[in-house]
Amino acid sequence: MDDILNPREAAIDLIRVYVERGDSLDSLRAGQLGYCGGDYSASIGGYAGELPDLVKVKSDKIAVSKINGQIIEPQIFSLKELFDEIKSGVRQAALF
């Protein structure tokens, strides 16, 4: 994604390609995917934030701790909710 505008979009961007190719929710949980680049930093599970204030994140959550190159207070999102939202959009696109 070229222009990440907010943490939620970054969390969706992290998993979108995997959901669209058919990966299961369980495989995403188990894989504990993460990305750290100039546009955003996000991960499924693990830890988020900066030392000494790291936040433990469960494997059913996505944490975003950097957006548009700026470190932010970690924003936590439900992996299942975003997975279902993307899945719903994939199904909608397939109908047309």
N, CA, C and O atoms as CSV, one atom per row, in Angstrom:
chain,resi,resn,atom,element,x,y,z
A,1,MET,N,N,0.851,-1.170,0.000
A,1,MET,CA,C,0.000,0.000,0.000
A,1,MET,C,C,0.897,1.234,0.000
A,1,MET,O,O,1.851,1.303,0.775
A,2,ASP,N,N,0.605,2.197,-0.851
A,2,ASP,CA,C,1.458,3.368,-0.983
A,2,ASP,C,C,1.212,4.411,0.101
A,2,ASP,O,O,2.162,4.932,0.684
A,3,ASP,N,N,-0.036,4.716,0.372
A,3,ASP,CA,C,-0.369,5.751,1.339
A,3,ASP,C,C,-1.145,5.159,2.503
A,3,ASP,O,O,-2.365,5.008,2.439
A,4,ILE,N,N,-0.427,4.826,3.562
A,4,ILE,CA,C,-1.068,4.344,4.775
A,4,ILE,C,C,-1.508,5.577,5.552
A,4,ILE,O,O,-0.674,6.395,5.940
A,5,LEU,N,N,-2.793,5.716,5.780
A,5,LEU,CA,C,-3.294,6.916,6.434
A,5,LEU,C,C,-3.507,6.747,7.925
A,5,LEU,O,O,-3.401,7.715,8.678
A,6,ASN,N,N,-3.806,5.532,8.365
A,6,ASN,CA,C,-4.070,5.346,9.781
A,6,ASN,C,C,-3.687,3.927,10.210
A,6,ASN,O,O,-3.464,3.063,9.362
A,7,PRO,N,N,-3.610,3.687,11.514
A,7,PRO,CA,C,-3.184,2.377,12.013
A,7,PRO,C,C,-4.076,1.220,11.564
A,7,PRO,O,O,-3.580,0.126,11.296
A,8,ARG,N,N,-5.367,1.450,11.482
A,8,ARG,CA,C,-6.282,0.382,11.052
A,8,ARG,C,C,-5.965,-0.055,9.622
A,8,ARG,O,O,-5.948,-1.250,9.325
A,9,GLU,N,N,-5.717,0.905,8.745
A,9,GLU,CA,C,-5.357,0.571,7.360
A,9,GLU,C,C,-4.051,-0.221,7.315
A,9,GLU,O,O,-3.899,-1.124,6.493
A,10,ALA,N,N,-3.120,0.115,8.188
A,10,ALA,CA,C,-1.854,-0.616,8.249
A,10,ALA,C,C,-2.096,-2.061,8.692
A,10,ALA,O,O,-1.511,-2.987,8.131
A,11,ALA,N,N,-2.952,-2.254,9.691
A,11,ALA,CA,C,-3.265,-3.604,10.162
A,11,ALA,C,C,-3.910,-4.432,9.055
A,11,ALA,O,O,-3.593,-5.610,8.890
A,12,ILE,N,N,-4.802,-3.825,8.308
A,12,ILE,CA,C,-5.441,-4.518,7.176
A,12,ILE,C,C,-4.406,-4.833,6.106
A,12,ILE,O,O,-4.396,-5.932,5.551
A,13,ASP,N,N,-3.540,-3.877,5.819
A,13,ASP,CA,C,-2.507,-4.078,4.805
A,13,ASP,C,C,-1.592,-5.246,5.164
A,13,ASP,O,O,-1.159,-5.991,4.284
A,14,LEU,N,N,-1.298,-5.408,6.451
A,14,LEU,CA,C,-0.428,-6.481,6.913
A,14,LEU,C,C,-0.956,-7.852,6.502
A,14,LEU,O,O,-0.176,-8.714,6.098
A,15,ILE,N,N,-2.268,-8.067,6.599
A,15,ILE,CA,C,-2.808,-9.411,6.355
A,15,ILE,C,C,-3.553,-9.577,5.032
A,15,ILE,O,O,-3.867,-10.703,4.645
A,16,ARG,N,N,-3.840,-8.488,4.338
A,16,ARG,CA,C,-4.709,-8.551,3.154
A,16,ARG,C,C,-4.274,-9.610,2.138
A,16,ARG,O,O,-5.095,-10.433,1.735
A,17,VAL,N,N,-3.036,-9.612,1.722
A,17,VAL,CA,C,-2.601,-10.530,0.676
A,17,VAL,C,C,-2.746,-11.992,1.119
A,17,VAL,O,O,-3.038,-12.864,0.301
A,18,TYR,N,N,-2.545,-12.251,2.394
A,18,TYR,CA,C,-2.650,-13.624,2.907
A,18,TYR,C,C,-4.106,-14.073,2.966
A,18,TYR,O,O,-4.413,-15.223,2.653
A,19,VAL,N,N,-5.003,-13.174,3.365
A,19,VAL,CA,C,-6.431,-13.497,3.394
A,19,VAL,C,C,-6.939,-13.701,1.974
A,19,VAL,O,O,-7.687,-14.642,1.709
A,20,GLU,N,N,-6.536,-12.821,1.057
A,20,GLU,CA,C,-7.000,-12.918,-0.323
A,20,GLU,C,C,-6.519,-14.190,-1.018
A,20,GLU,O,O,-7.201,-14.699,-1.907
A,21,ARG,N,N,-5.367,-14.705,-0.631
A,21,ARG,CA,C,-4.881,-15.938,-1.268
A,21,ARG,C,C,-5.452,-17.194,-0.605
A,21,ARG,O,O,-5.232,-18.308,-1.080
A,22,GLY,N,N,-6.196,-17.003,0.507
A,22,GLY,CA,C,-6.897,-18.121,1.111
A,22,GLY,C,C,-6.303,-18.677,2.388
A,22,GLY,O,O,-6.743,-19.727,2.855
A,23,ASP,N,N,-5.316,-18.008,2.969
A,23,ASP,CA,C,-4.763,-18.474,4.244
A,23,ASP,C,C,-5.864,-18.451,5.307
A,23,ASP,O,O,-6.751,-17.597,5.278
A,24,SER,N,N,-5.795,-19.391,6.236
A,24,SER,CA,C,-6.800,-19.465,7.302
A,24,SER,C,C,-6.441,-18.518,8.445
A,24,SER,O,O,-5.303,-18.067,8.576
A,25,LEU,N,N,-7.441,-18.236,9.257
A,25,LEU,CA,C,-7.237,-17.415,10.452
A,25,LEU,C,C,-6.225,-18.091,11.371
A,25,LEU,O,O,-5.345,-17.434,11.927
A,26,ASP,N,N,-6.356,-19.406,11.527
A,26,ASP,CA,C,-5.423,-20.145,12.389
A,26,ASP,C,C,-3.984,-20.063,11.886
A,26,ASP,O,O,-3.056,-19.956,12.687
A,27,SER,N,N,-3.789,-20.111,10.563
A,27,SER,CA,C,-2.421,-20.029,10.043
A,27,SER,C,C,-1.824,-18.646,10.272
A,27,SER,O,O,-0.623,-18.522,10.512
A,28,LEU,N,N,-2.646,-17.611,10.200
A,28,LEU,CA,C,-2.156,-16.263,10.493
A,28,LEU,C,C,-1.785,-16.133,11.964
A,28,LEU,O,O,-0.760,-15.541,12.300
A,29,ARG,N,N,-2.619,-16.686,12.839
A,29,ARG,CA,C,-2.310,-16.661,14.275
A,29,ARG,C,C,-0.984,-17.364,14.550
A,29,ARG,O,O,-0.127,-16.844,15.264
A,30,ALA,N,N,-0.831,-18.544,13.975
A,30,ALA,CA,C,0.363,-19.359,14.234
A,30,ALA,C,C,1.621,-18.740,13.638
A,30,ALA,O,O,2.708,-18.888,14.196
A,31,GLY,N,N,1.483,-18.050,12.510
A,31,GLY,CA,C,2.636,-17.491,11.818
A,31,GLY,C,C,3.231,-16.259,12.464
A,31,GLY,O,O,4.392,-15.928,12.222
A,32,GLN,N,N,2.445,-15.572,13.291
A,32,GLN,CA,C,2.884,-14.356,13.963
A,32,GLN,C,C,3.629,-13.413,13.011
A,32,GLN,O,O,4.753,-12.987,13.276
A,33,LEU,N,N,2.980,-13.113,11.924
A,33,LEU,CA,C,3.487,-12.234,10.879
A,33,LEU,C,C,3.828,-10.855,11.419
A,33,LEU,O,O,3.170,-10.363,12.336
A,34,GLY,N,N,4.837,-10.240,10.863
A,34,GLY,CA,C,5.188,-8.881,11.231
A,34,GLY,C,C,5.814,-8.154,10.054
A,34,GLY,O,O,6.334,-8.775,9.127
A,35,TYR,N,N,5.759,-6.845,10.103
A,35,TYR,CA,C,6.353,-5.997,9.064
A,35,TYR,C,C,6.850,-4.722,9.721
A,35,TYR,O,O,6.166,-4.134,10.558
A,36,CYS,N,N,8.050,-4.300,9.333
A,36,CYS,CA,C,8.600,-3.036,9.818
A,36,CYS,C,C,9.253,-2.339,8.645
A,36,CYS,O,O,10.287,-2.778,8.144
A,37,GLY,N,N,8.641,-1.247,8.211
A,37,GLY,CA,C,9.166,-0.495,7.084
A,37,GLY,C,C,8.973,0.987,7.322
A,37,GLY,O,O,8.564,1.401,8.407
A,38,GLY,N,N,9.265,1.783,6.315
A,38,GLY,CA,C,9.130,3.223,6.437
A,38,GLY,C,C,7.694,3.676,6.571
A,38,GLY,O,O,7.412,4.708,7.180
A,39,ASP,N,N,6.772,2.889,5.991
A,39,ASP,CA,C,5.366,3.292,6.013
A,39,ASP,C,C,4.654,2.899,7.306
A,39,ASP,O,O,3.847,3.669,7.828
A,40,TYR,N,N,4.947,1.705,7.824
A,40,TYR,CA,C,4.339,1.295,9.090
A,40,TYR,C,C,5.082,0.118,9.695
A,40,TYR,O,O,5.872,-0.547,9.024
A,41,SER,N,N,4.821,-0.133,10.973
A,41,SER,CA,C,5.282,-1.326,11.680
A,41,SER,C,C,4.071,-1.964,12.320
A,41,SER,O,O,3.316,-1.307,13.036
A,42,ALA,N,N,3.885,-3.258,12.058
A,42,ALA,CA,C,2.737,-3.978,12.604
A,42,ALA,C,C,3.111,-5.435,12.789
A,42,ALA,O,O,3.993,-5.956,12.106
A,43,SER,N,N,2.430,-6.086,13.719
A,43,SER,CA,C,2.676,-7.509,13.931
A,43,SER,C,C,1.452,-8.189,14.517
A,43,SER,O,O,0.612,-7.567,15.167
A,44,ILE,N,N,1.382,-9.499,14.262
A,44,ILE,CA,C,0.378,-10.346,14.891
A,44,ILE,C,C,1.063,-10.961,16.101
A,44,ILE,O,O,2.046,-11.690,15.963
A,45,GLY,N,N,0.551,-10.669,17.268
A,45,GLY,CA,C,1.151,-11.199,18.484
A,45,GLY,C,C,2.505,-10.566,18.776
A,45,GLY,O,O,2.917,-9.621,18.103
A,46,GLY,N,N,3.182,-11.088,19.770
A,46,GLY,CA,C,4.507,-10.597,20.135
A,46,GLY,C,C,4.449,-9.399,21.055
A,46,GLY,O,O,3.636,-9.337,21.978
A,47,TYR,N,N,5.326,-8.448,20.787
A,47,TYR,CA,C,5.408,-7.228,21.595
A,47,TYR,C,C,5.338,-6.016,20.681
A,47,TYR,O,O,5.776,-6.073,19.532
A,48,ALA,N,N,4.790,-4.922,21.189
A,48,ALA,CA,C,4.689,-3.685,20.412
A,48,ALA,C,C,5.109,-2.519,21.285
A,48,ALA,O,O,5.006,-2.572,22.510
A,49,GLY,N,N,5.582,-1.471,20.642
A,49,GLY,CA,C,5.974,-0.269,21.369
A,49,GLY,C,C,7.473,-0.146,21.475
A,49,GLY,O,O,8.226,-0.833,20.785
A,50,GLU,N,N,7.886,0.736,22.345
A,50,GLU,CA,C,9.295,1.038,22.546
A,50,GLU,C,C,9.694,0.695,23.975
A,50,GLU,O,O,8.878,0.773,24.893
A,51,LEU,N,N,10.947,0.317,24.152
A,51,LEU,CA,C,11.457,0.089,25.503
A,51,LEU,C,C,11.415,1.403,26.270
A,51,LEU,O,O,11.692,2.435,25.659
A,52,PRO,N,N,11.110,1.444,27.487
A,52,PRO,CA,C,10.800,0.332,28.387
A,52,PRO,C,C,9.306,0.022,28.458
A,52,PRO,O,O,8.877,-0.713,29.347
A,53,ASP,N,N,8.519,0.556,27.556
A,53,ASP,CA,C,7.061,0.450,27.640
A,53,ASP,C,C,6.481,-0.543,26.644
A,53,ASP,O,O,5.460,-0.258,26.018
A,54,LEU,N,N,7.112,-1.703,26.483
A,54,LEU,CA,C,6.595,-2.701,25.559
A,54,LEU,C,C,5.256,-3.246,26.034
A,54,LEU,O,O,5.016,-3.387,27.233
A,55,VAL,N,N,4.401,-3.546,25.088
A,55,VAL,CA,C,3.082,-4.103,25.367
A,55,VAL,C,C,3.043,-5.507,24.790
A,55,VAL,O,O,3.364,-5.695,23.616
A,56,LYS,N,N,2.655,-6.505,25.589
A,56,LYS,CA,C,2.496,-7.871,25.102
A,56,LYS,C,C,1.202,-7.944,24.315
A,56,LYS,O,O,0.157,-7.477,24.768
A,57,VAL,N,N,1.283,-8.543,23.114
A,57,VAL,CA,C,0.133,-8.642,22.227
A,57,VAL,C,C,-0.176,-10.122,22.001
A,57,VAL,O,O,0.706,-10.886,21.608
A,58,LYS,N,N,-1.407,-10.524,22.242
A,58,LYS,CA,C,-1.816,-11.913,22.033
A,58,LYS,C,C,-1.860,-12.232,20.545
A,58,LYS,O,O,-1.941,-11.329,19.712
A,59,SER,N,N,-1.806,-13.512,20.215
A,59,SER,CA,C,-1.742,-13.929,18.812
A,59,SER,C,C,-3.063,-13.760,18.062
A,59,SER,O,O,-3.135,-14.055,16.869
A,60,ASP,N,N,-4.105,-13.292,18.742
A,60,ASP,CA,C,-5.360,-13.015,18.050
A,60,ASP,C,C,-5.551,-11.512,17.819
A,60,ASP,O,O,-6.649,-11.052,17.506
A,61,LYS,N,N,-4.456,-10.759,17.981
A,61,LYS,CA,C,-4.496,-9.300,17.800
A,61,LYS,C,C,-3.390,-8.852,16.851
A,61,LYS,O,O,-2.359,-9.511,16.714
A,62,ILE,N,N,-3.630,-7.716,16.198
A,62,ILE,CA,C,-2.620,-7.050,15.378
A,62,ILE,C,C,-2.288,-5.730,16.065
A,62,ILE,O,O,-3.174,-4.938,16.388
A,63,ALA,N,N,-0.999,-5.512,16.279
A,63,ALA,CA,C,-0.548,-4.253,16.886
A,63,ALA,C,C,0.167,-3.415,15.833
A,63,ALA,O,O,0.996,-3.923,15.078
A,64,VAL,N,N,-0.156,-2.152,15.793
A,64,VAL,CA,C,0.521,-1.201,14.905
A,64,VAL,C,C,1.218,-0.186,15.802
A,64,VAL,O,O,0.586,0.444,16.650
A,65,SER,N,N,2.547,-0.031,15.607
A,65,SER,CA,C,3.306,0.858,16.495
A,65,SER,C,C,4.061,1.972,15.754
A,65,SER,O,O,4.724,2.802,16.376
A,66,LYS,N,N,3.953,1.976,14.433
A,66,LYS,CA,C,4.538,3.075,13.649
A,66,LYS,C,C,3.651,3.291,12.440
A,66,LYS,O,O,3.192,2.332,11.819
A,67,ILE,N,N,3.410,4.547,12.105
A,67,ILE,CA,C,2.569,4.876,10.957
A,67,ILE,C,C,3.181,6.055,10.225
A,67,ILE,O,O,3.530,7.063,10.839
A,68,ASN,N,N,3.308,5.928,8.927
A,68,ASN,CA,C,3.902,6.982,8.096
A,68,ASN,C,C,5.237,7.468,8.654
A,68,ASN,O,O,5.538,8.662,8.644
A,69,GLY,N,N,6.029,6.513,9.142
A,69,GLY,CA,C,7.357,6.827,9.650
A,69,GLY,C,C,7.399,7.365,11.067
A,69,GLY,O,O,8.483,7.629,11.586
A,70,GLN,N,N,6.254,7.535,11.705
A,70,GLN,CA,C,6.188,8.102,13.052
A,70,GLN,C,C,5.827,7.012,14.072
A,70,GLN,O,O,4.853,6.281,13.889
A,71,ILE,N,N,6.607,6.914,15.127
A,71,ILE,CA,C,6.296,5.983,16.206
A,71,ILE,C,C,5.055,6.495,16.929
A,71,ILE,O,O,4.948,7.681,17.242
A,72,ILE,N,N,4.125,5.587,17.185
A,72,ILE,CA,C,2.876,5.936,17.868
A,72,ILE,C,C,2.672,5.008,19.064
A,72,ILE,O,O,3.328,3.973,19.177
A,73,GLU,N,N,1.772,5.384,19.938
A,73,GLU,CA,C,1.318,4.480,20.997
A,73,GLU,C,C,0.708,3.268,20.287
A,73,GLU,O,O,-0.115,3.447,19.390
A,74,PRO,N,N,1.086,2.044,20.660
A,74,PRO,CA,C,0.558,0.875,19.937
A,74,PRO,C,C,-0.968,0.856,19.883
A,74,PRO,O,O,-1.648,1.020,20.896
A,75,GLN,N,N,-1.478,0.656,18.689
A,75,GLN,CA,C,-2.913,0.519,18.455
A,75,GLN,C,C,-3.173,-0.972,18.208
A,75,GLN,O,O,-2.499,-1.591,17.385
A,76,ILE,N,N,-4.137,-1.542,18.912
A,76,ILE,CA,C,-4.403,-2.975,18.867
A,76,ILE,C,C,-5.746,-3.231,18.182
A,76,ILE,O,O,-6.748,-2.583,18.484
A,77,PHE,N,N,-5.743,-4.193,17.250
A,77,PHE,CA,C,-6.937,-4.536,16.485
A,77,PHE,C,C,-7.190,-6.033,16.553
A,77,PHE,O,O,-6.254,-6.820,16.690
A,78,SER,N,N,-8.444,-6.423,16.460
A,78,SER,CA,C,-8.809,-7.832,16.446
A,78,SER,C,C,-8.438,-8.457,15.101
A,78,SER,O,O,-8.893,-8.003,14.051
A,79,LEU,N,N,-7.618,-9.487,15.141
A,79,LEU,CA,C,-7.247,-10.196,13.918
A,79,LEU,C,C,-8.485,-10.771,13.245
A,79,LEU,O,O,-8.632,-10.664,12.028
A,80,LYS,N,N,-9.373,-11.376,14.015
A,80,LYS,CA,C,-10.569,-11.994,13.443
A,80,LYS,C,C,-11.472,-10.977,12.761
A,80,LYS,O,O,-11.972,-11.227,11.664
A,81,GLU,N,N,-11.683,-9.835,13.402
A,81,GLU,CA,C,-12.556,-8.814,12.805
A,81,GLU,C,C,-12.001,-8.321,11.475
A,81,GLU,O,O,-12.747,-8.187,10.505
A,82,LEU,N,N,-10.704,-8.051,11.418
A,82,LEU,CA,C,-10.111,-7.570,10.165
A,82,LEU,C,C,-10.078,-8.689,9.124
A,82,LEU,O,O,-10.320,-8.441,7.942
A,83,PHE,N,N,-9.782,-9.912,9.552
A,83,PHE,CA,C,-9.805,-11.067,8.662
A,83,PHE,C,C,-11.192,-11.208,8.027
A,83,PHE,O,O,-11.308,-11.354,6.810
A,84,ASP,N,N,-12.244,-11.165,8.855
A,84,ASP,CA,C,-13.615,-11.297,8.352
A,84,ASP,C,C,-13.988,-10.155,7.415
A,84,ASP,O,O,-14.674,-10.368,6.416
A,85,GLU,N,N,-13.541,-8.951,7.734
A,85,GLU,CA,C,-13.829,-7.793,6.881
A,85,GLU,C,C,-13.195,-7.964,5.501
A,85,GLU,O,O,-13.837,-7.713,4.481
A,86,ILE,N,N,-11.943,-8.390,5.474
A,86,ILE,CA,C,-11.263,-8.603,4.188
A,86,ILE,C,C,-11.922,-9.743,3.439
A,86,ILE,O,O,-12.164,-9.640,2.236
A,87,LYS,N,N,-12.218,-10.838,4.143
A,87,LYS,CA,C,-12.842,-12.007,3.541
A,87,LYS,C,C,-14.175,-11.622,2.910
A,87,LYS,O,O,-14.500,-12.074,1.812
A,88,SER,N,N,-14.936,-10.799,3.594
A,88,SER,CA,C,-16.223,-10.341,3.086
A,88,SER,C,C,-16.038,-9.551,1.795
A,88,SER,O,O,-16.805,-9.717,0.847
A,89,GLY,N,N,-15.028,-8.698,1.759
A,89,GLY,CA,C,-14.745,-7.933,0.549
A,89,GLY,C,C,-14.299,-8.806,-0.607
A,89,GLY,O,O,-14.623,-8.524,-1.760
A,90,VAL,N,N,-13.557,-9.863,-0.310
A,90,VAL,CA,C,-13.118,-10.810,-1.350
A,90,VAL,C,C,-14.322,-11.514,-1.930
A,90,VAL,O,O,-14.415,-11.683,-3.146
A,91,ARG,N,N,-15.253,-11.932,-1.076
A,91,ARG,CA,C,-16.466,-12.609,-1.539
A,91,ARG,C,C,-17.317,-11.665,-2.387
A,91,ARG,O,O,-17.854,-12.061,-3.421
A,92,GLN,N,N,-17.435,-10.409,-1.938
A,92,GLN,CA,C,-18.205,-9.412,-2.686
A,92,GLN,C,C,-17.619,-9.224,-4.078
A,92,GLN,O,O,-18.359,-9.190,-5.061
A,93,ALA,N,N,-16.292,-9.100,-4.173
A,93,ALA,CA,C,-15.620,-8.895,-5.463
A,93,ALA,C,C,-15.829,-10.097,-6.370
A,93,ALA,O,O,-15.966,-9.932,-7.582
A,94,ALA,N,N,-15.858,-11.293,-5.816
A,94,ALA,CA,C,-16.016,-12.498,-6.612
A,94,ALA,C,C,-17.421,-12.589,-7.217
A,94,ALA,O,O,-17.611,-13.259,-8.232
A,95,LEU,N,N,-18.392,-11.931,-6.613
A,95,LEU,CA,C,-19.755,-11.965,-7.137
A,95,LEU,C,C,-19.918,-11.125,-8.395
A,95,LEU,O,O,-20.853,-11.345,-9.165
A,96,PHE,N,N,-19.044,-10.185,-8.612
A,96,PHE,CA,C,-19.192,-9.262,-9.745
A,96,PHE,C,C,-18.182,-9.475,-10.816
A,96,PHE,O,O,-18.193,-8.768,-11.823
